[in-house]
Amino acid sequence: MKSRRILFTSVVLLAVLMQFLPQGGALPAAAAPPCDAAQFIADVTVPDGTSFAPGEAISKTWRLKNVGTCSWTTSYAIVFVSGAQMGAPAVVNLPSAVAPGQTVDVTVNMTAPTTPGTYRGYWKLRNAANVLFGVGANANSTFFIEIRVTASSSTAYDFVANFCSASWTSGAGALACPGTDGDANGYVLKVDAPKLEDGSTDVTPGLVVGPQNVTDGFISGVYPAFTVQSGDRFQSIVSCAYGVSTCYVTFRLDYQIGSGPVKTFWSFREKTEGSFYRANVDLSSLAGQSVKFILTVTASGSPTGDRATWGGARIVRTGGGPGPTPTKTPPPGTVCDKAAFISDVTIPDGSTLTAGTAFTKTWRIRNDGSCTWTTSYALVFVSGDLLGATPTVNLTSSVAPGQTVDVSVNMTAPTAPGHYRSYWMLRNPSGVKFGFGPNGTWGIFADINVAGSYATAYDFYANACSATWTSGAGVLPCPGTDGDSKGFVLKLDAPKLEDGSIGAPGLLTFPHSVTNGYIQGIYPPFTVQSGDRFQSVVNCQYGATGCYVKFRLDYQIDSGAVKTFKSFSEKLDSMYYRFDIDLSSLAGQSVKFILTVLASGSPTGDRAVWSGPRIARPGTSGTTTLTVYFLDEARYIAGTEPYEVAVSRTISTPPSLPQAVLLQLYAGPNAAEQAAGLRLAASGTTGFSEFRIEGGVAHVRLTGTCNSSGSTYTIANLIFKNLKQFSEIQYVKIYDENGETETPDGASDSIPFCLEP
């Protein structure tokens, strides 16, 4: 694993400056683009780190975009500049002319070296006058291929064949081997040809495991002691089982020497997203020792759907036969409908608008599939807040593969202050939706803050345990215990909503585990004023398969009858609903409000979330001043630490101050701050899709395509600086757009590999 290096020297200034993106006003007006400039789009084949056998043929394809003003002719070429050439020709001419704004796939045939190891070859473009140019903000950075060459090997220990030699346990105690599929205590099964989450079948037998059916449940198999030799490697495909829609787990290879403590050697966080990961872990640091290896899978929150596959788990030893089949990328052009998000043309994420303001949101997207999008294709609303938009907007022109298009939707900012997000996907003429990301399953979104003069008059989350919580089983404790069949309530600092986004602090409520069971919290009396509003996002918790409930805002005045003010039926459908209820009819009265959730039939999976429940009151300032840090270019050039300078932002009081600071960071410095030399070093990122705080650790998942461009100062430095100003955050773990980070577990900082120099 790479170590995180935060070095500050003027040597890397150029690499830092390459990251400054013109996002949210992050730069003053740019100079005219150069004649020859390129943008790296994708590794079409051979993703970084792919393993090959010695001497194996390689066909590497990069997708590049012409972002200059001059057309590339077939006299232009890509040329080898440094690193490992791997038998490739030094010059490969472009296969066709490429006009400004177009993309091209360039392929180079290579051969894997004969000696095992990691190899990287660096390439640039060359114009017809033999002048080199590259990618990045200054058109001078290289793009590269990185592979691993593995020696021939044989199986020294087979975890699958010996799975019942292991002692399998969970939080419920010892487990049977083989287990029973679906056992709530946890289970392990051997599968001769496991089907992986991308639909392919692994020809090597594997293990399917399910952790104990509780929040953050686990399952572990402790294997007999094995003597490790230098060069031994642990290899396995790790994947969610095919067809499981809500799987989100952490795979861990733990170990124990003698009676010493159990330690973690390797871990990987995985969720259902249509792809798998191939672990290939060098065990040489344990050479000569008798080691008990432990295969562990833990649920990330709810265990619903957590069927995890260890495919062909084994220890391999060099020199004993053919090695594993390397992972290859399928050829391009095999997906008809696929899209790539390019940029927010208008309304950057986190923009603050006045209540009721009409606005036009425009996204720039690219056709990355093999089929032309006609005007029968449309952008369609899928979840979140509609924001007064028309739910279907047809494309205004045809878009051929490789071309980009700007798609606009007219929206209106809601009248109630708060944070709003609207999710959209594309739909083809057959009515099939498709989206963005590596598997075409992500939505694009409009993300806004609505300013206003509302403040919180009563916070149901902060005062959760001032309420009396009951169910059909009687009075319940507060906070409760997750999984209590009598029903329970828990406070969540950053609840994950059913569309995968992170909501304001809220309450997780689960009804009495009987047919049509319920749970309710009766709050102390509150005197309502005219204009007061009850506000909350209500939805099923992310991944709560089977959830189908009714949310109710009930109330009681003195000892009178309990009445229902508002109700809403909700089931798991990747969308949430926003309560925004005028309470003026109760003005002047002392009211006991009651939050109620009822099961609709079976209570299985009924994990219901009230996100940001409050009574909002007009007529008060309702604003908060935030401190946001940006990079000071002059201080960085001079080598004067700290390199960051604080600025102030006054916004409508948000439900989460750390999340609001991140939104303001990505909005970038304003014009005056730009003139003063403040910059956003975005490192290819465009924002974040997930944010949560758990046990003092902030977790941030980035959007865009993160790339350090060789710099030791990246967006990670700014995120650390901005988030660690809050006392509740001791550590920050930053994930790339695919959800990967170097150290996903434990109390420590972590960055993704893409932000390493």
VOGU-3710 file (C-alpha; in Angstrom, 3 decimals, decimal comma):
1> mksrrilfts> 0,000/0,000/0,000  1,274/3,450/-0,813  1,936/5,832/2,040  0,295/9,248/2,038  2,872/11,897/1,406  2,034/15,540/2,042  5,216/17,351/0,924  5,345/21,002/0,113  8,121/22,066/-2,222  8,274/24,480/-5,088
11> vvllavlmqf> 9,401/21,599/-7,293  5,814/20,389/-7,532  4,258/23,807/-8,071  3,515/23,117/-11,718  1,659/19,913/-10,878  -0,436/21,765/-8,300  -1,319/24,549/-10,689  -2,461/21,967/-13,238  -5,272/21,054/-10,867  -6,880/24,484/-10,719
21> lpqggalpaa> -10,177/23,994/-12,431  -12,471/26,757/-13,677  -15,272/25,446/-11,468  -17,618/27,620/-9,472  -15,501/30,673/-10,282  -12,282/28,969/-9,158  -10,115/30,850/-11,684  -10,106/34,243/-13,320  -10,740/34,436/-17,027  -8,483/31,915/-18,755
31> aappcdaaqf> -6,185/32,599/-21,663  -7,207/31,276/-25,065  -6,730/27,496/-25,320  -3,547/26,348/-27,081  -3,454/24,875/-30,569  -2,432/21,408/-29,347  -3,884/20,137/-26,071  -5,335/16,788/-25,003  -7,504/15,418/-22,240  -7,274/11,857/-20,939
41> iadvtvpdgt> -10,776/10,327/-20,951  -10,434/6,631/-20,099  -8,401/3,437/-20,137  -10,515/1,563/-22,676  -8,477/-1,617/-22,165  -5,956/-2,762/-19,537  -6,930/-0,792/-16,411  -4,002/0,229/-14,219  -2,682/-2,728/-12,215  -3,883/-5,480/-14,584
51> sfapgeaisk> -1,861/-8,702/-14,178  -0,219/-10,509/-17,107  1,870/-13,620/-17,471  5,530/-13,151/-18,538  5,730/-12,569/-22,309  1,964/-12,234/-22,750  0,721/-10,004/-25,587  -0,995/-6,754/-24,569  -3,228/-4,418/-26,556  -3,508/-1,128/-24,680
61> twrlknvgtc> -6,124/1,435/-25,757  -6,442/4,971/-24,383  -9,348/7,317/-25,113  -8,137/10,903/-25,625  -9,987/14,132/-26,372  -8,791/17,054/-28,483  -9,264/20,097/-26,224  -7,086/22,433/-28,302  -8,013/24,644/-31,249  -6,190/22,698/-33,979
71> swttsyaivf> -7,370/19,522/-35,675  -5,189/16,453/-35,224  -4,390/14,828/-38,546  -3,069/11,303/-39,104  0,410/12,887/-39,078  -0,093/13,342/-35,340  1,054/10,404/-33,200  1,433/9,150/-29,663  5,071/8,570/-28,718  6,850/6,710/-25,958
81> vsgaqmgapa> 8,709/9,098/-23,624  9,891/7,174/-20,543  9,447/4,181/-18,276  8,924/0,652/-19,604  8,414/0,472/-23,376  7,374/-3,204/-23,169  8,212/-4,029/-26,766  5,925/-1,334/-28,159  6,766/0,779/-31,225  8,093/4,153/-30,167
91> vvnlpsavap> 5,652/6,002/-32,435  2,020/5,152/-33,256  0,172/7,483/-35,621  -3,431/8,405/-34,949  -5,912/6,204/-36,815  -8,030/9,140/-38,043  -8,324/12,923/-37,970  -9,677/14,387/-34,723  -11,365/17,796/-34,732  -11,393/20,002/-31,608
101> gqtvdvtvnm> -13,869/18,597/-29,095  -13,794/15,062/-30,541  -12,361/11,922/-28,954  -10,200/9,172/-30,400  -9,200/5,687/-29,253  -5,494/4,975/-29,781  -4,171/1,423/-29,479  -0,588/0,247/-28,930  0,474/-3,400/-29,075  2,924/-4,408/-26,360
111> tapttpgtyr> 4,403/-7,490/-24,703  4,638/-8,091/-20,961  8,251/-8,305/-19,735  9,585/-11,724/-18,769  10,568/-10,728/-15,219  7,819/-10,469/-12,567  7,184/-6,975/-11,226  5,210/-3,756/-11,726  5,840/-1,812/-14,941  4,715/1,618/-16,103
121> gywklrnaan> 5,239/3,202/-19,539  4,708/6,948/-20,137  3,422/8,405/-23,426  2,670/11,808/-24,974  1,284/13,132/-28,244  3,395/14,637/-31,048  2,142/17,015/-33,736  3,071/17,096/-37,417  5,989/19,437/-36,634  7,382/16,869/-34,163
131> vlfgvganan> 6,521/19,031/-31,117  5,456/17,007/-28,071  2,343/17,882/-26,076  0,263/16,065/-23,494  -2,698/16,090/-21,175  -3,489/18,199/-18,123  -4,184/21,886/-17,632  -0,909/22,901/-19,305  -0,967/20,180/-21,971  2,388/18,784/-20,882
141> stffieirvt> 1,569/15,777/-18,673  1,958/12,165/-19,754  -0,601/9,371/-19,824  0,554/5,859/-19,031  0,032/2,109/-18,911  0,675/0,244/-15,650  0,731/-3,553/-15,439  1,879/-6,284/-13,093  3,778/-9,311/-14,388  3,175/-12,392/-12,254
151> assstaydfv> 5,436/-15,431/-12,118  4,136/-18,943/-12,707  2,642/-20,305/-9,501  0,824/-23,201/-7,891  -1,713/-23,395/-5,091  -0,022/-23,747/-1,717  -3,286/-23,557/0,268  -6,888/-23,646/-0,947  -9,284/-21,800/1,361  -12,301/-23,064/-0,583
161> anfcsaswts> -11,403/-26,753/-0,551  -10,559/-26,517/3,170  -13,395/-24,230/4,198  -14,812/-26,619/6,806  -11,372/-26,959/8,379  -11,908/-23,374/9,513  -13,850/-22,343/12,617  -16,652/-20,077/11,417  -18,175/-17,583/13,853  -20,310/-14,437/13,972
171> gagalacpgt> -21,646/-12,236/16,741  -24,160/-15,040/17,381  -21,370/-17,541/18,187  -20,048/-20,631/16,388  -21,612/-21,451/12,999  -22,157/-24,748/11,212  -20,060/-25,580/8,142  -21,518/-25,748/5,602  -24,251/-23,437/6,823  -27,841/-22,880/5,780
181> dgdangyvlk> -28,511/-20,216/3,175  -30,286/-17,247/4,759  -29,469/-18,168/8,387  -29,856/-14,930/10,382  -26,861/-15,921/12,537  -24,641/-15,917/9,428  -23,612/-18,682/7,024  -20,888/-19,992/4,698  -21,490/-22,100/1,577  -19,224/-23,582/-1,068
191> vdapkledgs> -20,263/-22,829/-4,664  -18,666/-24,748/-7,524  -19,109/-21,980/-10,113  -20,085/-18,724/-8,370  -21,885/-16,120/-10,460  -20,212/-12,748/-9,952  -22,054/-9,445/-9,765  -21,280/-8,525/-13,377  -23,141/-11,669/-14,494  -20,023/-13,670/-15,384
201> tdvtpglvvg> -19,343/-17,091/-13,896  -16,061/-17,879/-12,172  -14,897/-21,328/-13,253  -13,003/-21,722/-9,956  -15,035/-22,812/-6,892  -15,646/-20,146/-4,268  -17,329/-19,345/-0,961  -20,563/-17,409/-0,485  -20,891/-15,907/2,997  -23,594/-13,903/4,739
211> pqnvtdgfis> -22,794/-11,937/7,923  -25,004/-12,020/11,001  -28,276/-10,239/10,257  -27,685/-7,202/12,505  -26,329/-3,735/11,778  -22,564/-4,002/11,168  -22,803/-7,785/11,546  -19,847/-9,994/10,605  -18,755/-13,524/9,772  -15,206/-14,897/10,175
221> gvypaftvqs> -13,518/-18,179/9,299  -10,341/-18,940/11,281  -8,191/-21,402/9,309  -5,546/-23,796/10,688  -1,982/-22,481/10,973  -0,053/-22,264/7,677  3,692/-21,604/7,268  4,241/-18,718/4,859  7,179/-18,625/2,446  8,726/-15,578/0,795
231> gdrfqsivsc> 6,843/-14,818/-2,427  3,564/-16,371/-1,284  0,517/-14,374/-2,349  -3,125/-14,405/-1,272  -5,380/-14,326/-4,348  -9,158/-14,168/-4,607  -11,931/-12,539/-6,558  -14,085/-10,553/-4,113  -17,572/-9,672/-5,264  -21,153/-9,347/-4,169
241> aygvstcyvt> -23,245/-12,292/-5,336  -25,072/-11,792/-8,634  -28,575/-10,330/-8,416  -28,230/-8,882/-4,907  -29,154/-5,217/-5,201  -28,238/-3,894/-1,739  -24,973/-5,652/-0,874  -22,435/-3,333/0,837  -19,641/-5,102/2,735  -15,972/-4,991/3,684
251> frldyqigsg> -13,778/-7,995/2,844  -10,837/-8,500/5,202  -7,877/-10,866/5,293  -7,027/-11,014/8,991  -4,328/-13,121/10,622  -3,049/-14,326/13,987  0,389/-15,614/14,956  0,337/-17,972/17,938  -1,893/-16,541/20,645  -1,103/-12,956/19,650
261> pvktfwsfre> -3,651/-10,318/18,662  -5,694/-10,636/15,493  -4,496/-8,130/12,902  -5,820/-7,021/9,517  -3,464/-7,651/6,574  -5,707/-6,413/3,749  -9,242/-5,077/3,319  -11,505/-3,950/0,496  -14,919/-2,284/0,581  -17,370/-3,620/-2,009
271> ktegsfyran> -20,969/-2,930/-2,988  -23,221/-4,021/-5,813  -22,166/-1,972/-8,852  -21,726/-4,548/-11,616  -17,994/-5,199/-11,241  -15,654/-7,280/-9,086  -12,173/-6,852/-7,618  -9,242/-9,269/-7,856  -7,144/-9,370/-4,666  -3,472/-10,225/-5,182
281> vdlsslagqs> -1,711/-9,659/-1,854  1,996/-10,279/-1,186  2,409/-12,214/2,092  6,235/-12,090/2,144  6,311/-9,964/5,305  4,975/-13,045/7,165  7,568/-15,435/5,676  8,838/-18,142/8,021  5,953/-17,786/10,477  3,076/-20,134/11,275
291> vkfiltvtas> 0,007/-18,025/10,574  -3,707/-18,567/11,142  -5,425/-16,705/8,312  -8,978/-15,427/8,867  -11,469/-14,629/6,101  -13,794/-11,913/7,424  -16,767/-10,101/5,903  -18,500/-7,256/7,742  -21,750/-5,519/6,855  -21,527/-1,765/6,235
301> gsptgdratw> -24,562/-0,804/8,284  -27,644/-2,836/7,385  -26,820/-6,474/6,459  -29,805/-6,763/4,115  -28,654/-8,330/0,843  -25,083/-8,894/2,024  -24,206/-12,101/0,096  -20,452/-11,879/-0,434  -18,303/-14,113/-2,648  -14,675/-15,163/-2,158
311> ggarivrtgg> -13,884/-16,550/-5,620  -11,028/-19,073/-5,763  -9,528/-17,885/-2,463  -6,051/-19,407/-2,160  -2,398/-18,857/-1,338  -0,209/-19,238/-4,435  3,489/-20,029/-4,468  5,830/-19,151/-7,331  7,555/-21,767/-9,433  4,894/-24,447/-9,413
321> gpgptptktp> 2,847/-24,152/-12,576  0,597/-21,771/-14,476  -0,549/-18,649/-12,724  -4,033/-17,195/-12,516  -5,819/-15,884/-15,572  -5,364/-12,114/-15,631  -8,371/-9,803/-15,669  -8,948/-8,227/-19,074  -11,191/-5,368/-20,099  -13,791/-6,134/-22,779
331> ppgtvcdkaa> -13,403/-4,307/-26,080  -15,019/-0,888/-26,437  -18,299/-0,280/-28,165  -20,126/-3,274/-26,726  -22,699/-1,183/-24,807  -25,402/0,479/-26,888  -26,561/3,091/-24,372  -23,978/4,584/-22,051  -23,324/8,156/-20,954  -20,549/10,147/-19,313
341> fisdvtipdg> -21,022/13,289/-17,228  -18,722/16,095/-18,435  -19,624/19,202/-16,438  -22,262/21,397/-14,817  -22,650/24,172/-17,402  -24,932/26,161/-15,093  -25,802/26,040/-11,370  -22,719/24,396/-9,834  -23,415/21,973/-6,981  -24,133/23,834/-3,747
351> stltagtaft> -25,371/27,025/-5,434  -27,495/29,142/-3,090  -30,756/30,489/-4,522  -33,520/32,631/-3,112  -36,763/30,811/-2,363  -39,050/30,660/-5,402  -36,333/31,637/-7,902  -36,755/30,164/-11,394  -33,518/28,759/-12,827  -32,266/26,625/-15,704
361> ktwrirndgs> -29,996/23,703/-14,909  -27,739/22,601/-17,788  -25,561/19,497/-17,796  -22,955/18,646/-20,444  -22,936/14,898/-21,138  -21,242/12,635/-23,682  -22,501/9,584/-25,589  -20,072/6,834/-24,569  -22,121/4,005/-26,080  -22,269/2,567/-29,570
371> ctwttsyalv> -25,811/3,780/-30,459  -26,793/7,254/-31,632  -29,135/9,133/-29,315  -32,052/10,505/-31,327  -34,572/13,123/-30,242  -36,698/10,221/-28,971  -34,165/9,857/-26,156  -34,956/11,898/-23,049  -33,639/13,015/-19,696  -36,037/11,815/-16,980
381> fvsgdllgat> -36,456/12,560/-13,281  -35,789/9,508/-11,107  -35,622/10,571/-7,438  -35,036/13,315/-4,920  -36,699/16,709/-5,307  -38,399/17,462/-8,638  -37,921/21,216/-8,062  -40,950/22,095/-10,170  -39,428/20,609/-13,301  -41,113/18,715/-16,128
391> ptvnltssva> -40,209/15,077/-15,343  -39,347/14,225/-18,974  -37,200/16,412/-21,253  -36,451/15,102/-24,750  -33,086/15,734/-26,385  -33,202/18,579/-28,880  -30,821/17,011/-31,408  -29,222/13,677/-32,273  -25,951/12,771/-30,510  -23,580/10,344/-32,221
401> pgqtvdvsvn> -21,211/8,102/-30,207  -18,349/10,201/-28,819  -20,226/13,509/-29,166  -21,352/15,772/-26,325  -24,644/17,563/-25,790  -25,919/20,199/-23,359  -29,252/19,240/-21,783  -31,265/21,879/-19,910  -34,166/21,568/-17,472  -36,188/24,507/-16,157
411> mtaptapghy> -36,639/24,355/-12,378  -37,823/26,495/-9,474  -36,216/26,746/-6,048  -38,623/25,576/-3,303  -40,167/28,105/-0,957  -38,794/26,412/2,171  -35,099/26,976/3,003  -32,872/23,915/2,966  -30,657/21,679/0,863  -32,246/20,041/-2,208
421> rsywmlrnps> -31,039/17,493/-4,744  -32,818/16,309/-7,915  -31,662/13,078/-9,662  -31,980/12,430/-13,409  -31,105/9,645/-15,863  -31,473/9,096/-19,596  -34,191/6,992/-21,235  -34,075/5,413/-24,697  -37,072/5,122/-27,113  -37,895/1,666/-25,668
431> gvkfgfgpng> -38,420/3,200/-22,239  -35,218/1,704/-20,765  -33,377/4,023/-18,377  -29,604/4,255/-18,355  -27,175/6,506/-16,613  -23,601/7,345/-15,852  -20,584/5,821/-14,153  -18,705/2,592/-14,956  -21,881/0,517/-15,095  -24,344/3,128/-16,315
441> twgifadinv> -26,343/3,076/-13,079  -25,641/6,511/-11,603  -27,793/9,602/-11,992  -26,719/13,184/-12,570  -28,185/15,753/-10,248  -28,972/19,373/-9,527  -27,852/20,289/-6,013  -28,933/23,616/-4,511  -29,317/25,423/-1,205  -32,359/27,629/-0,721
451> agsyataydf> -31,775/30,713/1,398  -34,467/32,080/3,638  -35,269/33,579/7,003  -36,351/30,359/8,738  -34,610/29,101/11,859  -35,138/25,933/13,870  -37,696/26,523/16,623  -37,709/22,859/17,737  -35,363/20,018/16,795  -36,950/16,555/17,044
461> yanacsatwt> -33,561/14,902/16,422  -31,698/16,756/19,185  -34,601/16,199/21,603  -35,318/12,595/20,580  -34,942/11,197/24,088  -37,128/13,911/25,598  -39,974/12,047/23,896  -41,728/8,990/25,313  -41,284/6,168/22,802  -43,786/3,306/22,752
471> sgagvlpcpg> -44,996/0,423/20,602  -47,535/-2,369/21,000  -44,987/-3,990/23,326  -45,027/-1,040/25,748  -42,549/1,722/26,632  -39,239/1,611/24,746  -35,775/2,854/25,804  -34,179/5,821/24,073  -31,868/5,275/22,379  -32,958/1,738/21,645
481> tdgdskgfvl> -31,064/-1,316/20,466  -30,867/-2,050/16,757  -32,816/-5,205/15,988  -35,024/-5,085/19,096  -38,206/-6,913/18,075  -40,267/-4,607/20,338  -39,264/-1,657/18,152  -36,472/0,892/18,495  -35,372/4,467/17,815  -31,764/5,490/17,094
491> kldapkledg> -30,164/8,875/16,405  -28,167/8,981/13,144  -25,695/11,816/12,577  -25,614/11,276/8,800  -28,419/8,929/7,694  -28,022/7,319/4,289  -31,228/7,935/2,347  -32,686/5,331/0,050  -31,308/7,048/-3,067  -27,800/6,681/-1,612
501> sigapglltf> -27,393/10,349/-0,658  -26,606/11,523/2,881  -29,342/13,341/4,753  -29,425/15,769/7,675  -29,107/14,271/11,179  -32,220/12,276/11,892  -33,969/9,354/13,536  -34,043/5,698/12,511  -37,313/4,176/13,717  -38,408/0,538/13,511
511> phsvtngyiq> -41,934/-0,580/14,463  -42,893/-3,462/16,747  -42,009/-6,651/14,848  -45,583/-7,878/14,361  -47,986/-7,529/11,450  -49,072/-3,873/11,226  -46,815/-3,018/14,161  -46,044/0,580/15,061  -43,671/2,869/16,965  -44,312/6,421/18,123
521> giyppftvqs> -42,534/9,154/20,050  -44,650/11,617/22,070  -42,746/14,889/22,500  -43,207/17,475/25,312  -45,704/20,296/24,681  -44,594/23,007/22,276  -46,345/26,354/21,729  -46,959/26,867/18,030  -46,713/30,298/16,402  -48,313/31,445/13,166
531> gdrfqsvvnc> -46,037/30,562/10,232  -44,361/27,619/11,957  -43,742/24,664/9,645  -42,933/20,997/10,307  -40,144/19,897/7,972  -38,520/16,503/7,455  -37,351/14,173/4,704  -39,057/10,809/5,226  -37,894/7,629/3,541  -36,741/4,059/4,026
541> qygatgcyvk> -33,114/3,633/5,065  -30,720/2,861/2,209  -30,745/-0,853/1,386  -33,775/-1,655/3,592  -35,263/-4,285/1,274  -38,902/-4,981/2,081  -39,507/-1,616/3,743  -43,135/-0,473/3,377  -44,392/1,927/6,048  -46,635/4,872/6,771
551> frldyqidsg> -45,155/8,019/8,326  -47,560/10,110/10,420  -47,295/13,462/12,150  -49,838/13,136/14,945  -50,608/15,648/17,698  -52,479/16,049/20,980  -53,658/19,187/22,760  -53,785/18,797/26,544  -55,658/15,545/27,288  -57,716/15,642/24,130
561> avktfksfse> -57,878/13,019/21,412  -54,783/12,206/19,372  -55,256/13,469/15,809  -53,306/13,000/12,588  -52,019/16,167/10,927  -50,242/14,553/7,951  -49,432/11,031/6,748  -47,445/9,545/3,881  -47,023/5,928/2,740  -43,472/5,037/1,675
571> kldsmyyrfd> -41,728/1,964/0,323  -38,182/1,317/-0,882  -38,146/2,850/-4,376  -34,910/4,907/-4,397  -36,836/8,125/-3,776  -37,696/10,140/-0,694  -40,516/12,506/0,291  -40,195/15,915/1,941  -42,698/16,936/4,614  -43,165/20,736/4,634
581> idlsslagqs> -46,355/21,338/6,608  -47,842/24,684/7,666  -48,775/24,427/11,378  -50,482/27,845/11,530  -53,857/26,253/12,273  -52,444/25,254/15,682  -51,023/28,736/16,444  -51,254/29,804/20,072  -51,835/26,288/21,398  -49,540/24,036/23,471
591> vkfiltvlas> -49,207/20,931/21,335  -47,650/17,518/21,959  -46,358/16,378/18,557  -46,086/12,640/17,923  -43,840/11,008/15,317  -45,445/7,710/14,295  -44,365/4,949/11,909  -46,651/2,002/11,074  -45,779/-1,206/9,252  -47,887/-1,946/6,176
601> gsptgdravw> -48,404/-5,636/6,882  -45,154/-7,442/7,616  -42,588/-5,288/9,483  -39,607/-7,031/7,860  -37,141/-4,416/6,613  -39,198/-1,473/7,951  -36,226/0,759/8,803  -37,821/4,210/8,517  -35,803/7,439/8,641  -36,925/10,932/9,662
611> sgpriarpgt> -34,096/13,124/8,276  -33,791/16,644/9,710  -37,147/16,644/11,567  -37,783/20,129/12,949  -40,250/22,949/13,386  -39,023/25,918/11,347  -39,999/29,457/12,266  -39,882/32,581/10,047  -38,788/36,017/11,173  -35,370/35,081/12,568
621> sgtttltvyf> -32,070/35,372/10,776  -31,613/31,647/10,188  -28,088/32,234/8,888  -24,697/30,781/9,767  -21,226/32,074/8,983  -18,862/29,332/7,812  -15,079/29,288/7,589  -13,832/27,868/4,275  -10,174/27,342/3,364  -8,682/27,759/-0,129
631> ldearyiagt> -5,108/27,431/-1,400  -3,158/30,723/-1,491  -1,069/30,602/-4,664  1,446/33,206/-3,492  2,088/31,467/-0,173  2,543/28,179/-1,968  5,030/29,609/-4,472  6,994/31,204/-1,627  6,914/27,988/0,418  5,252/29,814/3,326
641> epyevavsrt> 3,090/27,532/5,419  0,216/27,273/6,018  -0,657/27,344/2,340  -4,388/27,702/3,016  -6,219/30,955/3,752  -9,598/31,196/5,474  -12,569/33,057/4,008  -16,095/33,502/5,347  -19,381/32,386/3,845  -22,753/33,389/5,326
651> istppslpqa> -25,518/30,993/4,300  -28,930/29,842/5,413  -28,385/27,686/8,504  -27,703/24,168/7,178  -28,505/20,884/8,926  -24,845/19,805/8,711  -22,055/22,381/9,044  -19,219/20,100/7,797  -21,235/19,110/4,723  -22,049/22,770/4,077
661> vllqlyagpn> -18,344/23,661/4,227  -17,555/21,007/1,610  -20,274/22,395/-0,662  -18,822/25,892/-0,276  -15,313/24,567/-0,951  -16,395/23,092/-4,274  -18,259/26,300/-5,159  -14,766/27,807/-5,330  -13,375/31,237/-4,411  -15,352/34,278/-5,542
671> aaeqaaglrl> -14,048/36,866/-8,015  -12,391/39,039/-5,367  -10,752/36,007/-3,779  -9,509/34,823/-7,165  -7,965/38,244/-7,745  -6,204/37,831/-4,388  -4,679/34,564/-5,580  -6,932/32,019/-3,890  -7,437/28,763/-5,756  -9,314/25,453/-5,591
681> aasgttgfse> -6,903/22,572/-6,328  -9,644/20,200/-7,469  -7,404/17,358/-8,759  -9,933/16,441/-11,441  -12,809/16,104/-8,970  -16,113/17,927/-9,326  -17,700/17,492/-5,904  -18,853/14,677/-3,667  -21,728/12,196/-3,768  -21,598/10,861/-0,206
691> frieggvahv> -20,724/12,384/3,160  -21,131/10,890/6,604  -19,525/11,067/10,053  -19,160/7,845/12,040  -17,240/7,599/15,304  -15,225/10,739/14,693  -14,318/9,693/11,125  -15,656/11,704/8,183  -16,174/9,700/4,980  -16,198/11,637/1,677
701> rltgtcnssg> -16,836/10,022/-1,726  -15,668/12,213/-4,611  -17,207/12,719/-8,030  -15,383/13,388/-11,282  -12,138/11,638/-12,252  -9,578/12,271/-9,527  -5,964/12,563/-10,615  -3,100/14,118/-8,657  -1,212/14,874/-11,920  1,934/13,998/-9,971
711> stytianlif> 1,406/16,699/-7,347  1,932/16,234/-3,622  -0,679/18,962/-2,939  -4,190/17,892/-3,933  -7,838/18,333/-3,095  -7,177/15,973/-0,157  -5,191/18,696/1,617  -8,077/21,139/1,287  -10,666/18,587/2,424  -8,562/17,679/5,489
721> knlkqfseiq> -8,069/21,358/6,367  -11,758/22,241/5,994  -13,222/19,254/7,839  -10,766/19,058/10,729  -11,845/22,488/11,946  -14,836/20,656/13,477  -14,269/19,051/16,881  -16,449/16,063/15,999  -14,078/15,066/13,172  -10,723/13,531/14,139
731> yvkiydenge> -10,001/11,648/10,908  -11,041/11,928/7,261  -11,278/9,087/4,744  -11,563/10,199/1,123  -12,875/7,763/-1,503  -12,579/8,020/-5,278  -15,575/7,978/-7,613  -15,573/4,142/-7,452  -15,729/4,074/-3,651  -12,096/3,023/-3,085
741> tetpdgasds> -9,557/4,381/-0,602  -6,189/3,157/0,639  -7,149/2,489/4,288  -10,932/2,006/4,505  -10,952/0,651/8,071  -9,806/1,942/11,417  -9,280/5,351/13,017  -6,944/6,982/10,518  -6,861/9,369/7,602  -7,007/7,840/4,121
751> ipfclep> -6,873/9,025/0,519  -7,535/7,153/-2,740  -4,639/5,971/-4,881  -5,575/8,517/-7,567  -4,474/11,340/-5,235  -1,018/9,873/-4,671  1,795/11,790/-6,460
//
